[in-house]
């Protein structure tokens, strides 16, 4: 995982209002609709990274989801967001912070 390139990719969303990101993720996020019923692979033993990859595969709003979670949760992130595990997002967070200000970002860590 190249943290610098992931943080750089999110720059295109830096000025999107947080409320808009939230609406887009809630409306278009695969996990909000496709996974509403328990998926067939739910009982498989997977690492958090494998779970994140499986849950978010093919989702068209992965970047928006990741940007939203980094803004709102930062280092306190839990679960699967944007195709990354919580550990991966915590590792990404400092790189993301160095990319500069964001619209309506939550408290700085």
Secondary structure, 3 states (H helix, E strand, C coil): CCHHHHHHHHHHHCCCCHHHHHHHHHHHCHHHHHHHCCCCCCCCCCCHHHHHHHHHCCCCCHHHHHHHHHHHCHHHCCCCECCECHHHHHHHHHHHHHCCCCCCCCCCC
